[in-house]
């Protein structure tokens, strides 16, 4: 029967914290990069695509004809 090896007692917390700090920091960086790429950049691209073809005057006239505005009467009523 052989003796069991003695457990490492000195520096155990330090090694545990160092390892888990590195894991947590790397996961935070990966998470932040994925949010930027998949959410922020995609949203910016959708906004840019929308405003390439957006005509504010045509949108105003459409809403005016629908009677959305109280201060601007539709052209059909004038």
C-alpha positions as CSV (number, residue, x, y, z in Angstrom):
1,X,0.0,0.0,0.0
2,X,1.5,3.4,-1.1
3,X,0.9,6.7,0.6
4,X,-1.3,9.3,-1.1
5,X,0.5,12.4,-2.4
6,X,0.2,15.4,-0.2
7,X,-2.3,18.0,-1.4
8,X,-1.0,21.4,-2.6
9,X,-2.0,23.9,0.0
10,X,0.2,26.9,-0.7
11,X,-0.8,29.1,-3.6
12,X,-4.0,27.2,-4.4
13,X,-6.2,30.3,-4.3
14,X,-3.8,32.3,-6.4
15,X,-3.6,29.7,-9.1
16,X,-7.4,29.3,-9.0
17,X,-8.0,33.0,-9.3
18,X,-5.4,33.5,-12.1
19,X,-6.9,30.7,-14.2
20,X,-10.5,31.9,-13.7
21,X,-9.6,35.5,-14.3
22,X,-8.1,34.6,-17.7
23,X,-11.1,32.5,-18.6
24,X,-13.5,35.3,-17.6
25,X,-11.6,38.0,-19.4
26,X,-11.4,36.0,-22.6
27,X,-15.2,35.3,-22.5
28,X,-15.9,39.0,-21.9
29,X,-13.8,40.0,-24.9
30,X,-15.4,37.3,-27.1
31,X,-18.9,38.4,-25.9
32,X,-18.2,42.1,-26.6
33,X,-16.8,41.4,-30.0
34,X,-19.8,39.2,-31.0
35,X,-22.3,41.9,-29.8
36,X,-20.5,44.5,-31.8
37,X,-20.3,42.4,-35.0
38,X,-23.7,40.7,-34.9
39,X,-25.9,43.5,-33.3
40,X,-24.3,46.9,-33.7
41,X,-22.8,46.5,-37.2
42,X,-25.9,44.8,-38.5
43,X,-28.1,47.5,-37.1
44,X,-25.9,50.2,-38.7
45,X,-26.1,48.5,-42.0
46,X,-29.9,48.2,-41.8
47,X,-30.2,52.0,-41.0
48,X,-27.8,52.9,-43.8
49,X,-29.8,50.8,-46.3
50,X,-33.1,52.3,-45.1
51,X,-31.9,55.9,-45.5
52,X,-30.4,55.3,-48.9
53,X,-33.9,55.0,-50.4
54,X,-35.9,57.1,-47.9
55,X,-37.7,60.1,-49.2
56,X,-39.0,62.2,-46.3
57,X,-41.1,64.4,-48.5
58,X,-42.9,61.5,-50.1
59,X,-43.5,60.0,-46.6
60,X,-44.9,63.3,-45.4
61,X,-47.3,63.5,-48.4
62,X,-48.4,59.9,-47.8
63,X,-49.2,60.6,-44.1
64,X,-50.8,63.9,-45.0
65,X,-53.2,62.1,-47.3
66,X,-54.0,59.6,-44.6
67,X,-55.0,62.4,-42.3
68,X,-52.3,61.8,-39.7
69,X,-51.6,65.5,-39.1
70,X,-54.0,67.9,-37.6
71,X,-52.2,71.0,-38.8
72,X,-51.8,69.9,-42.5
73,X,-55.0,69.0,-44.3
74,X,-55.0,66.4,-47.0
75,X,-54.8,67.9,-50.6
76,X,-58.1,66.1,-51.4
77,X,-59.9,68.3,-48.9
78,X,-58.5,71.7,-50.0
